[in-house]
Every structure is written in structure tokens, then in C-alpha cells.
């Protein structure tokens, strides 16, 4: 009996050693896949009924028109919709001024002229009844009239037209900031409710998806620029800044897919694959964050022009009466970026944006993906004493550390841009509108405190 027992003990020890080696060895990244391969892998998980995979598939198929970043067609629209793009491009050279005037009366006249010309062109070239008929047909499910990629392009166009009309001059000036309600031309109001319902948002303003991510054509060229005719410094800073946000989503696709696959692997008790997918998240996140580190500095985006010529257009700060109550909307914010919301949800962190802000500015399918990632967060599934789970927790900790380093760097690098002098306007951010405070330092303290709090919460 001694020999069989000895063999049994040897086998057990060997099995335990193999188990420990299998889960504790350094994780090995998967061979790099194409975007198409990644999306197909997620579709296969979705067809098997996995909730998080289904949420990502829905986002890519509907909002992305089958791709990510979303495919946006800015050319193949029904004839009745094409004047929107023509009018934006025709008027945009008139929007920016250098240097900005500090005279309220001069700025008022300039803005009134811009708005009057836009109203005139919209009235002459847009048939509202036909536009509404097209949008009603799309809402009824007839995507042959306006396919999903064309909807993305049109959404962007209407959004930037609304932002151009809202400010009517760049840089943003005080008389514009003091407005509380704007009567938009009916041609800009007509398609907006349809687009709001299609994407599941409620704000009168645009958002990061509409104004930035959709503002690149199928060849990766940015379509609706702001500072046409301004100096090379202004134009190059603008291009670098907005392309950075598009590039983030290009590099985010492997992260979204790997997060979903990590959850699915863990749910299937395949913890070795979970580790591999987490390694993929960490590796691709490191590459993605380099886009920020390499671009947000003076040599790529000039501090002297960013505040006045680049940030302001994306703000909003006006509203309207809804059910007897005044509702004010804000503009774009870095907090609208899907990647950072998704990472936080995956890590089980509470989100920064309120439910109200999410409903206003974040498209429905993006919200659903983040809710699903939060629901299935691996950090809520870890078992104490499980060696494989301990290794998984270690990998998740690496991702947390990357986000902490990023948020610390973001706080350090962004504040000098916001502290630049802009005497033509009141202190504001695009995402928070006009800031309160007796001095610029007081006004920015609220923003700095917010970033410091978010850093503390990233644990």
C-alpha cells in the first residue's frame, strides 16, 4: 500500500504544482488581431447570450455602423440634407477673429451678422417639411433613406451648426456667455429631436460623440473645422487636439474587446484566459495613454491659443423652459469620453457624471455598455484565498495604477491651459460653462478640486 499511496501523493503534488504554474506564470498576450477579427470575436460571444458582449455588439452595430470608432458618412445623404454641410463650410471662415475684440458692442454686431446670414441661407436652402419627412422615415426604421453611417455624419453636421450659431464668433466673448436662451432657426431645430431620440440623449447641445468622434470621414479626415483662415499655430493646435480624441477611440477598441473577453472568460472559469485578456487591456491602455502624454504639451497644442480658439466652440451654457422650469445645458467635457467611463465601470468605480448628465450627453448604447461592465466587474467577483483570483486582482491593480498616473498627469497638464489669459470672456470650461469665483484662481479651484477628488476615488 505504501507504493500506491506514495504515487498518489506524488500525483497530487504534481497536479497542484501544474495548477499553480498555470495560473501564476506571467500572462502571455494574445497574437494581435485586426479590428474586424476583434469585433467578430465579440459577436460570437454575443450570440452565446453574454450580456456584456451583447452590449458592446449593440454599440458597434448600431451607433458605430458596424465599426469602431463609428463610421461616419458625410457625403451620401439625401439631397434635402446636403445644404446643412454646405452652409457650415461656407460660413465657417467668417466665425473666427484675430485678435478678438474686447468691445461688447462690436462683438454684438459681429454675432448678429453671422446669425442673420446663417438664418438667411438656411431659409433659402432647407425645406423643413422634407427634412422632417426623411427623419420620420428613419425613425420608423427605414434606414435605406439614411443608413447608420450617414446618420452619424448628419448628426455631427447639425450639432456643429448649432454650436456655430450658439456662439456666432470665436473666440467666445462675454456678451455670448451672458445669453441664457437662444431661439434657434427652425431648420436647426427640426431634425434635432429625431437625432436625440435615435442616440438616446436629451441635451440641446452637442456632445463628444457628435462633435468630435463623428467629425471624421471614412478616410480619417476631419470634416468640420473651426478656425479656417487663422494662423498655422491655431489651426495645427486645433487639429492635434481633436484628432487626439478620435485616436483614443481607435486605440480603445482592443481595450473594449479585451475587457468583455476578460469578463466572459472569468464567467466560464477560464482564469488563464482572463489573465491574458487583462494583460491585453493593460498593454493597449499604456499605448492609448501615450496619445495624451505625447500631445498635451506646448509643442503640439499651444497654450496661448487653446483656451480662446479651440475650447470655446464646444461649450454651450444656454437652455430653455421645460414644463415651467428653466433647464440649462452644458457643452463637451473630457468626462464624455467613452473609454474612461468604460475603464472606470470595468474596475467597479462609481462614475463621475450624474444620472441626469449621462442621459443628456452620453448616447444610450454607451451608457448600456458601461452599466453592463460595472454590473460584471471582476473586482466584485474575487474570492479570498483563491490564488488565481489573487493574480487577477494584481493585474486589475496594474490598470488602476495606470489610471491614477494618467489622472495625476491630466491634472498637472490641463491647468496651465485653463490659466491662460482670455480677457474677451468670463472664466469657463466647455463642460461646466461659466465658472463662479471672484478671480480666475477661485473659479478654477472648483475644477482642480474635482480632478483631485477623481484621482482619490481611483483605487
C-alpha positions in Angstrom: 0.0 0.0 0.0 3.0 2.3 0.6 3.8 2.5 -3.1 0.3 3.4 -4.4 -0.1 6.0 -1.6 3.3 7.5 -2.5 2.3 7.6 -6.1 -1.0 9.2 -5.2 0.8 11.9 -3.1 3.3 12.5 -5.9 0.5 12.9 -8.5 -1.4 15.3 -6.2 1.7 17.4 -5.6 2.4 17.4 -9.3 -1.1 18.4 -10.2 -1.1 21.2 -7.6 2.2 22.4 -9.0 0.9 22.4 -12.5 -2.2 24.3 -11.4 -0.1 26.9 -9.6 2.2 27.2 -12.6 -0.7 27.6 -15.0 -2.3 30.5 -13.1 0.7 32.2 -11.6 3.1 32.2 -14.6 3.4 35.6 -16.4 0.4 36.2 -18.6 1.0 35.8 -22.3 -0.7 38.3 -24.6 -2.7 37.0 -27.5 -1.4 37.5 -31.0 -2.5 40.9 -32.2 -5.8 40.9 -34.1 -7.4 43.2 -36.7 -10.3 45.3 -35.7 -12.6 43.1 -37.8 -11.3 40.0 -36.0 -11.9 41.6 -32.6 -15.5 42.6 -33.5 -16.2 39.2 -34.9 -15.0 37.6 -31.6 -17.3 39.8 -29.6 -20.2 38.9 -31.9 -19.6 35.2 -31.3 -19.8 35.8 -27.5 -22.9 37.9 -28.0 -24.6 35.2 -30.0 -24.0 32.9 -27.0 -26.0 35.3 -24.8 -23.2 37.0 -22.9 -24.6 40.3 -21.5 -21.5 42.5 -21.7 -20.6 41.2 -25.2 -24.2 41.9 -26.3 -23.9 45.5 -25.1 -20.7 46.1 -27.0 -22.1 44.4 -30.1 -25.2 46.6 -30.0 -23.0 49.7 -29.6 -20.8 48.8 -32.6 -23.5 47.6 -34.9 -25.9 50.5 -34.3 -24.0 53.6 -33.2 -20.8 52.5 -34.9 -22.5 51.4 -38.2 -20.6 48.1 -37.8 -17.2 49.6 -36.9 -15.4 51.4 -34.1 -14.7 54.2 -33.9 -18.1 54.9 -35.5 -18.1 55.0 -39.3 -19.4 58.4 -40.4 -20.5 59.2 -43.9 -20.6 63.0 -44.6 -21.4 62.9 -48.3 -24.0 60.3 -49.2 -27.1 62.0 -47.8 -30.5 62.7 -49.4 -30.3 65.9 -51.5 -32.6 67.8 -49.0 -30.0 67.3 -46.2 -26.8 68.4 -48.1 -27.3 72.1 -47.7 -26.5 71.8 -43.9 -23.0 70.8 -44.7 -22.6 73.4 -47.5 -23.8 76.2 -45.2 -21.4 75.3 -42.4 -18.4 75.1 -44.7 -19.5 78.4 -46.5 -19.8 80.3 -43.2 -17.0 78.9 -41.1 -14.4 81.3 -42.5 -16.4 84.1 -41.0 -16.6 82.7 -37.5 -13.1 83.3 -36.1 -11.5 86.7 -35.5 -7.9 87.5 -34.6 -7.4 89.3 -32.4 -10.7 89.1 -30.5 -12.5 92.3 -29.8 -13.0 93.4 -26.2 -15.8 95.8 -27.1 -19.2 94.3 -26.3 -20.9 96.5 -29.0 -18.5 95.4 -31.7 -19.0 91.7 -30.7 -22.7 92.1 -30.6 -22.8 93.4 -34.2 -20.4 90.8 -35.4 -22.5 88.0 -33.9 -25.8 89.4 -35.2 -24.4 89.5 -38.7 -23.2 85.9 -38.6 -26.5 84.6 -37.3 -28.5 86.6 -39.8 -26.5 85.2 -42.7 -26.9 81.6 -41.4 -30.7 82.1 -41.0 -30.9 83.5 -44.5 -29.0 80.6 -46.0 -31.0 78.0 -44.0 -34.3 79.6 -45.0 -33.3 79.7 -48.7 -31.8 76.2 -49.0 -33.6 73.9 -46.4 -37.1 72.5 -46.9 -38.2 71.7 -43.3 -41.1 69.5 -44.4 -38.8 67.3 -46.5 -36.2 67.1 -43.7 -38.8 66.1 -41.2 -40.2 63.5 -43.6 -36.8 62.0 -44.0 -36.2 61.9 -40.3 -39.6 60.4 -39.6 -38.9 57.7 -42.2 -35.6 56.9 -40.5 -37.2 56.8 -37.1 -39.8 54.3 -38.4 -36.9 52.0 -39.3 -36.3 52.9 -43.0 -32.5 53.1 -42.9 -32.3 52.9 -46.7 -33.2 56.6 -46.7 -30.3 57.4 -44.4 -28.0 54.5 -43.4 -26.4 54.4 -40.0 -23.1 55.8 -41.1 -24.9 58.7 -42.8 -26.9 59.3 -39.7 -23.7 59.7 -37.8 -22.3 62.2 -40.3 -25.6 64.2 -40.3 -25.8 64.2 -36.5 -22.3 65.7 -36.4 -23.2 68.3 -39.0 -26.3 69.5 -37.3 -24.5 69.6 -33.9 -21.7 71.7 -35.1 -24.1 74.0 -37.0 -25.9 74.5 -33.7 -22.7 75.3 -31.9 -21.6 77.7 -34.5 -25.0 79.5 -34.3 -24.9 79.5 -30.5 -21.6 81.4 -30.3 -21.6 83.2 -33.6 -18.0 84.3 -33.1 -14.7 82.7 -32.0 -13.2 83.3 -29.5 -16.2 83.1 -27.2 -17.0 86.6 -25.9 -18.7 87.9 -22.8 -21.9 89.0 -24.5 -22.4 85.5 -25.8 -21.7 83.9 -22.4 -24.3 86.1 -20.8 -27.1 84.7 -23.0 -29.5 82.3 -21.3 -31.9 81.4 -24.0 -31.5 81.3 -27.8 -34.1 81.0 -30.5 -32.5 78.7 -33.0 -33.5 78.8 -36.6 -36.3 76.2 -37.2 -34.1 74.4 -39.7 -31.6 73.6 -36.9 -34.4 72.6 -34.5 -36.4 70.4 -37.0 -34.0 67.4 -37.2 -32.7 67.7 -33.6 -35.4 65.8 -31.7 -35.2 62.9 -34.1 -31.4 62.7 -33.6 -31.8 63.0 -29.9 -34.2 60.0 -29.8 -32.0 58.0 -32.2 -29.0 58.3 -29.9 -30.9 58.4 -26.7 -29.7 61.8 -25.4 -31.7 64.9 -24.3 -29.4 67.9 -24.4 -29.9 70.8 -26.7 -26.1 70.9 -27.2 -23.8 68.5 -28.9 -21.5 66.0 -27.2 -18.1 64.3 -27.6 -19.6 61.7 -29.9 -21.4 64.0 -32.2 -19.0 67.0 -32.3 -15.7 65.1 -32.2 -15.8 61.4 -32.8 -18.3 61.6 -35.7 -16.3 64.5 -37.2 -14.0 62.2 -39.2 -14.9 60.8 -42.6 -14.4 57.3 -43.8 -10.8 58.2 -44.8 -10.0 59.6 -41.3 -10.1 63.3 -42.4 -11.7 65.8 -40.1 -14.6 67.4 -41.8 -16.0 70.4 -39.9 -13.1 72.6 -38.7 -13.4 75.8 -36.7 -10.6 78.2 -37.2 -10.4 78.3 -41.0 -8.2 81.1 -42.2 -6.5 81.6 -38.8 -2.7 81.2 -38.2 -0.9 77.9 -38.6 -0.4 77.8 -34.8 -4.1 78.0 -34.2 -5.1 75.5 -37.0 -2.4 72.9 -36.1 -3.3 73.1 -32.4 -7.0 72.6 -33.2 -6.3 69.6 -35.4 -4.0 68.0 -32.9 -6.4 68.5 -30.1 -9.5 67.0 -31.7 -7.7 64.2 -33.6 -6.3 63.1 -30.2 -9.8 62.2 -29.1 -10.6 60.3 -32.3 -7.3 58.4 -32.0 -8.2 57.5 -28.4 -11.3 55.6 -29.7 -9.2 54.0 -32.5 -6.9 52.6 -29.8 -9.8 51.9 -27.4 -11.4 49.1 -29.5 -8.9 46.4 -28.4 -9.5 47.5 -24.8 -13.3 47.3 -25.0 -13.0 43.9 -26.6 -10.4 42.6 -24.1 -12.5 43.8 -21.1 -15.5 42.0 -22.4 -13.4 38.8 -23.1 -11.9 39.0 -19.6 -15.4 39.0 -18.1 -16.6 36.2 -20.3 -13.5 34.1 -19.6 -13.9 34.5 -15.9 -17.6 33.6 -16.1 -16.5 30.4 -17.9 -14.0 29.7 -15.1 -11.1 30.1 -17.7 -8.9 32.2 -15.5 -5.8 31.8 -17.6 -7.6 33.4 -20.5 -8.9 36.1 -18.1 -5.3 36.9 -17.2 -4.3 37.1 -20.9 -7.2 39.5 -21.6 -6.3 41.7 -18.6 -2.7 41.8 -19.9 -4.1 42.9 -23.2 -6.1 45.7 -21.5 -3.1 46.9 -19.7 -0.8 46.8 -22.7 -3.2 48.6 -25.0 -4.1 51.2 -22.3 -0.5 52.0 -22.0 -0.3 52.7 -25.7 -3.5 54.7 -25.7 -2.5 57.0 -22.8 0.7 57.8 -24.8 -1.5 59.7 -27.2 -2.3 62.1 -24.3 1.2 62.2 -23.0 2.7 62.9 -26.4 0.2 65.6 -27.5 -0.9 67.6 -24.4 2.1 69.9 -24.2 3.1 73.2 -25.7 4.9 71.9 -28.7 1.8 70.1 -30.0 -1.1 72.2 -28.6 -0.2 75.8 -27.9 -1.3 77.1 -24.5 -1.5 80.6 -25.9 -4.4 79.7 -28.4 -6.2 76.7 -26.9 -8.4 78.5 -24.4 -9.6 81.2 -26.8 -9.7 79.4 -30.2 -10.2 75.7 -29.5 -12.0 75.0 -26.3 -14.8 77.7 -26.5 -16.7 76.4 -29.6 -17.5 73.2 -27.8 -19.2 75.0 -24.8 -22.9 75.8 -24.5 -24.3 77.4 -21.3 -27.8 78.2 -22.5 -31.1 76.5 -22.1 -34.9 76.7 -22.3 -38.0 76.4 -20.3 -39.3 72.8 -19.9 -42.5 72.2 -18.0 -42.3 75.6 -16.4 -38.7 75.1 -15.3 -35.5 76.6 -16.8 -33.1 73.9 -17.8 -29.5 74.9 -18.7 -27.3 72.6 -20.8 -23.5 72.4 -20.8 -21.1 71.6 -23.7 -18.5 68.9 -24.2 -16.3 67.5 -21.5 -13.5 65.1 -21.3 -15.8 63.1 -19.0 -17.9 62.3 -22.1 -15.1 60.1 -23.5 -16.4 56.5 -23.6 -13.0 54.9 -22.9 -12.5 56.5 -19.5 -16.1 55.7 -18.5 -15.8 52.1 -19.6 -12.5 51.6 -17.7 -14.0 53.0 -14.5 -17.0 50.8 -14.9 -14.8 47.7 -15.6 -12.9 48.5 -12.4 -16.1 48.8 -10.4 -15.6 52.5 -9.7 -18.5 54.9 -9.3 -18.9 57.2 -12.3 -18.2 60.9 -12.1 -21.3 62.1 -14.2 -24.7 62.2 -12.6 -27.6 60.2 -14.0 -29.0 63.5 -15.4 -25.7 64.3 -17.2 -25.5 60.7 -18.5 -29.0 61.0 -20.0 -28.2 64.4 -21.5 -24.8 63.9 -23.1 -23.9 60.2 -23.3 -25.6 58.1 -26.1 -27.8 55.3 -24.8 -25.8 52.4 -26.1 -22.6 53.8 -24.5 -24.5 54.1 -21.2 -25.7 50.5 -21.5 -22.1 49.2 -22.1 -20.8 51.0 -19.0 -23.7 49.7 -16.9 -23.0 46.2 -18.1 -19.3 46.4 -17.4 -20.0 47.8 -13.9 -22.5 45.0 -13.2 -20.0 42.4 -14.2 -16.9 44.0 -12.7 -14.3 41.3 -11.9 -13.3 43.1 -8.7 -16.7 42.2 -7.2 -16.2 38.5 -8.0 -12.8 37.9 -6.4 -12.6 35.0 -3.9 -10.4 35.5 -0.9 -7.7 32.8 -0.7 -8.0 31.8 -4.4 -4.5 32.0 -5.9 -5.8 32.6 -9.4 -8.1 35.4 -8.3 -5.1 36.9 -6.4 -3.2 37.0 -9.7 -6.2 38.6 -11.4 -6.5 41.2 -8.7 -2.8 42.0 -9.3 -3.5 42.6 -13.0 -6.5 44.7 -12.2 -4.3 46.7 -9.8 -1.9 47.5 -12.7 -4.8 49.0 -14.7 -5.8 51.1 -11.6 -2.3 52.3 -11.3 -2.2 53.4 -15.0 -5.4 55.4 -14.5 -4.0 57.0 -11.4 -0.9 58.1 -13.2 -3.0 59.4 -16.1 -5.3 61.4 -13.8 -2.4 62.9 -12.0 -0.7 63.9 -15.2 -4.0 65.2 -16.7 -4.5 67.5 -13.7 -0.9 68.8 -14.0 -1.0 69.3 -17.7 -4.5 70.8 -18.2 -4.4 73.5 -15.6 -1.8 75.7 -17.4 -4.1 75.7 -20.5 -7.0 76.8 -18.4 -5.0 79.5 -16.6 -4.1 81.4 -19.9 -5.4 85.0 -20.1 -8.6 85.4 -22.1 -9.8 88.9 -21.5 -12.5 88.7 -24.1 -14.5 86.3 -21.9 -15.5 85.2 -18.5 -13.8 82.1 -17.0 -15.4 79.0 -18.3 -14.9 75.4 -19.5 -16.8 73.7 -22.3 -18.2 71.1 -19.9 -19.0 73.4 -17.0 -19.9 76.6 -18.8 -19.2 79.9 -16.9 -17.3 79.3 -13.7 -18.1 81.1 -10.4 -15.4 82.9 -8.5 -14.1 86.4 -7.8 -10.8 85.6 -9.5 -9.7 83.1 -12.2 -7.8 81.2 -9.5 -11.0 80.9 -7.4 -13.0 79.8 -10.5 -10.5 77.1 -11.5 -10.2 75.8 -7.9 -13.6 74.0 -8.3 -12.3 72.2 -11.4 -8.9 71.4 -9.8 -10.7 70.0 -6.7 -12.9 67.9 -9.0 -9.8 66.4 -10.7 -8.2 65.8 -7.3 -11.3 64.0 -6.0 -11.5 61.8 -9.0 -7.8 60.8 -8.5 -8.5 59.9 -4.9 -11.5 57.8 -6.0 -9.4 55.8 -8.5 -8.4 53.0 -6.2 
